[in-house]
Amino acid sequence: MAQVRSFLVSTDHGDVVVRVNPAAGGLDTDLLALEPADAANSSALTMVTPLRAFGAKMVDLIEMQGLGDVDVSPALRELLVREKATQELKRIERYARERAATGPT
């Protein structure tokens, strides 16, 4: 089984631990699992990546996970990957903003 890759992403609203589902394809809805960062789940993560810089990493992650059997032109493929990366970055930011608004549970 592939190892779960984890990242500590810093947003304007707080830090988020982002875990990549090794079984998911790059365009799958369950590609990322998001958790609020705390001492327990982020102690092994030595580098904090700002959300804006995580965009390039998202493109790499999507491409590494693969697009499954999606058969499209290279231009459309690039568009799909960039759109998915943008969607996931917005999701991370929204998650952090909602967690900040409701406070820790």
Short mmCIF file of the C-alpha atoms (twelve columns), coordinates in Angstrom:
data_MODEL
# 
_entry.id   MODEL 
# 
loop_
_atom_site.group_PDB 
_atom_site.id 
_atom_site.type_symbol 
_atom_site.label_atom_id 
_atom_site.label_alt_id 
_atom_site.label_comp_id 
_atom_site.label_asym_id 
_atom_site.label_seq_id 
_atom_site.Cartn_x 
_atom_site.Cartn_y 
_atom_site.Cartn_z 
_atom_site.pdbx_PDB_model_num 
ATOM 1   C CA . MET A 1   0.000   0.000  0.000   1 
ATOM 2   C CA . ALA A 2   1.280   3.453  -0.872  1 
ATOM 3   C CA . GLN A 3   2.257   5.814  1.893   1 
ATOM 4   C CA . VAL A 4   -0.088  8.680  2.758   1 
ATOM 5   C CA . ARG A 5   1.595   11.996 1.956   1 
ATOM 6   C CA . SER A 6   0.866   14.774 4.431   1 
ATOM 7   C CA . PHE A 7   1.463   18.505 4.263   1 
ATOM 8   C CA . LEU A 8   1.071   21.378 6.700   1 
ATOM 9   C CA . VAL A 9   -0.508  24.269 4.792   1 
ATOM 10  C CA . SER A 10  -0.678  27.765 6.230   1 
ATOM 11  C CA . THR A 11  -3.656  29.978 5.356   1 
ATOM 12  C CA . ASP A 12  -4.750  33.436 6.488   1 
ATOM 13  C CA . HIS A 13  -7.186  31.699 8.849   1 
ATOM 14  C CA . GLY A 14  -4.928  29.031 10.362  1 
ATOM 15  C CA . ASP A 15  -2.931  25.944 9.538   1 
ATOM 16  C CA . VAL A 16  -4.447  22.854 7.920   1 
ATOM 17  C CA . VAL A 17  -3.038  19.339 7.683   1 
ATOM 18  C CA . VAL A 18  -3.613  18.049 4.149   1 
ATOM 19  C CA . ARG A 19  -3.399  14.299 3.573   1 
ATOM 20  C CA . VAL A 20  -3.354  12.755 0.091   1 
ATOM 21  C CA . ASN A 21  -5.436  9.619  -0.342  1 
ATOM 22  C CA . PRO A 22  -3.029  7.169  -2.052  1 
ATOM 23  C CA . ALA A 23  -5.944  5.189  -3.532  1 
ATOM 24  C CA . ALA A 24  -7.603  8.215  -5.159  1 
ATOM 25  C CA . GLY A 25  -7.075  9.395  -8.699  1 
ATOM 26  C CA . GLY A 26  -5.960  12.951 -9.331  1 
ATOM 27  C CA . LEU A 27  -9.455  14.124 -10.284 1 
ATOM 28  C CA . ASP A 28  -11.323 12.190 -7.579  1 
ATOM 29  C CA . THR A 29  -13.346 14.082 -4.986  1 
ATOM 30  C CA . ASP A 30  -11.655 12.199 -2.143  1 
ATOM 31  C CA . LEU A 31  -8.115  13.091 -3.239  1 
ATOM 32  C CA . LEU A 32  -7.478  15.193 -0.121  1 
ATOM 33  C CA . ALA A 33  -8.470  14.816 3.510   1 
ATOM 34  C CA . LEU A 34  -8.318  18.003 5.582   1 
ATOM 35  C CA . GLU A 35  -7.747  18.280 9.314   1 
ATOM 36  C CA . PRO A 36  -7.158  21.220 11.630  1 
ATOM 37  C CA . ALA A 37  -3.493  21.348 12.571  1 
ATOM 38  C CA . ASP A 38  -2.685  20.501 16.184  1 
ATOM 39  C CA . ALA A 39  0.361   19.220 18.035  1 
ATOM 40  C CA . ALA A 40  -0.641  15.586 17.585  1 
ATOM 41  C CA . ASN A 41  -1.151  15.530 13.819  1 
ATOM 42  C CA . SER A 42  1.452   18.058 12.738  1 
ATOM 43  C CA . SER A 43  4.455   17.259 14.941  1 
ATOM 44  C CA . ALA A 44  6.058   15.059 12.267  1 
ATOM 45  C CA . LEU A 45  5.530   17.687 9.558   1 
ATOM 46  C CA . THR A 46  8.642   19.827 9.583   1 
ATOM 47  C CA . MET A 47  7.795   22.285 6.819   1 
ATOM 48  C CA . VAL A 48  4.889   24.721 6.645   1 
ATOM 49  C CA . THR A 49  3.825   25.643 3.111   1 
ATOM 50  C CA . PRO A 50  1.829   28.830 2.490   1 
ATOM 51  C CA . LEU A 51  -1.418  28.169 0.629   1 
ATOM 52  C CA . ARG A 52  -0.330  30.277 -2.352  1 
ATOM 53  C CA . ALA A 53  2.847   28.222 -2.759  1 
ATOM 54  C CA . PHE A 54  0.929   24.952 -2.341  1 
ATOM 55  C CA . GLY A 55  -0.723  25.553 -5.733  1 
ATOM 56  C CA . ALA A 56  2.271   24.242 -7.657  1 
ATOM 57  C CA . LYS A 57  2.439   21.221 -5.349  1 
ATOM 58  C CA . MET A 58  -1.261  20.534 -5.979  1 
ATOM 59  C CA . VAL A 59  -0.638  20.318 -9.723  1 
ATOM 60  C CA . ASP A 60  2.215   17.860 -9.071  1 
ATOM 61  C CA . LEU A 61  0.072   15.780 -6.694  1 
ATOM 62  C CA . ILE A 62  -2.788  15.547 -9.185  1 
ATOM 63  C CA . GLU A 63  -0.432  14.475 -11.948 1 
ATOM 64  C CA . MET A 64  1.314   11.940 -9.681  1 
ATOM 65  C CA . GLN A 65  -2.019  10.391 -8.701  1 
ATOM 66  C CA . GLY A 66  -2.949  10.144 -12.371 1 
ATOM 67  C CA . LEU A 67  -6.124  10.976 -14.245 1 
ATOM 68  C CA . GLY A 68  -7.355  7.421  -14.578 1 
ATOM 69  C CA . ASP A 69  -8.831  6.585  -17.927 1 
ATOM 70  C CA . VAL A 70  -9.594  10.182 -18.903 1 
ATOM 71  C CA . ASP A 71  -8.645  10.380 -22.571 1 
ATOM 72  C CA . VAL A 72  -8.452  14.024 -23.649 1 
ATOM 73  C CA . SER A 73  -6.119  16.261 -25.598 1 
ATOM 74  C CA . PRO A 74  -3.008  17.566 -23.815 1 
ATOM 75  C CA . ALA A 75  -4.485  21.078 -23.680 1 
ATOM 76  C CA . LEU A 76  -7.721  19.862 -22.084 1 
ATOM 77  C CA . ARG A 77  -5.753  17.651 -19.712 1 
ATOM 78  C CA . GLU A 78  -3.748  20.662 -18.538 1 
ATOM 79  C CA . LEU A 79  -6.962  22.635 -18.084 1 
ATOM 80  C CA . LEU A 80  -8.540  19.825 -16.022 1 
ATOM 81  C CA . VAL A 81  -5.480  19.568 -13.775 1 
ATOM 82  C CA . ARG A 82  -5.305  23.314 -13.185 1 
ATOM 83  C CA . GLU A 83  -9.041  23.532 -12.474 1 
ATOM 84  C CA . LYS A 84  -8.821  20.663 -9.977  1 
ATOM 85  C CA . ALA A 85  -5.818  22.293 -8.273  1 
ATOM 86  C CA . THR A 86  -7.706  25.602 -7.995  1 
ATOM 87  C CA . GLN A 87  -10.772 23.818 -6.626  1 
ATOM 88  C CA . GLU A 88  -8.711  22.040 -3.948  1 
ATOM 89  C CA . LEU A 89  -6.894  25.244 -2.922  1 
ATOM 90  C CA . LYS A 90  -10.251 26.997 -2.481  1 
ATOM 91  C CA . ARG A 91  -11.476 24.029 -0.478  1 
ATOM 92  C CA . ILE A 92  -8.453  24.227 1.864   1 
ATOM 93  C CA . GLU A 93  -8.967  27.959 2.339   1 
ATOM 94  C CA . ARG A 94  -12.709 27.547 2.942   1 
ATOM 95  C CA . TYR A 95  -12.039 24.770 5.459   1 
ATOM 96  C CA . ALA A 96  -9.585  26.956 7.395   1 
ATOM 97  C CA . ARG A 97  -11.959 29.937 7.308   1 
ATOM 98  C CA . GLU A 98  -14.909 27.860 8.574   1 
ATOM 99  C CA . ARG A 99  -12.784 26.311 11.340  1 
ATOM 100 C CA . ALA A 100 -11.627 29.774 12.426  1 
ATOM 101 C CA . ALA A 101 -15.210 31.076 12.481  1 
ATOM 102 C CA . THR A 102 -16.594 28.179 14.547  1 
ATOM 103 C CA . GLY A 103 -13.540 27.729 16.741  1 
ATOM 104 C CA . PRO A 104 -12.048 24.416 17.829  1 
ATOM 105 C CA . THR A 105 -14.464 21.613 18.618  1 
# 
